[in-house]
């Protein structure tokens, strides 16, 4: 099982966005947010397992968009 991931910077946070392959096809999305200034782990969100995205890119984009919104509301 090969994961794909991309890391983005947003307003002082690092957003690690991961696409995890699903056995039956498709990908789950996961987001890990870290505050850059002190490397504080802000948490990991694993999105609903019943939701599978058709491509790695779509799963990563979902995790990125959610993470950006989280930073906007909580950062």
Secondary structure, DSSP 8 states (H G I E B T S, - for coil): ---EEEEEEETTEEEEEEEEE-TTSSEEEEEEEEETTTTEEEEEEE--TT--BSSHHHHHHHHHHHHHHHHHHH-
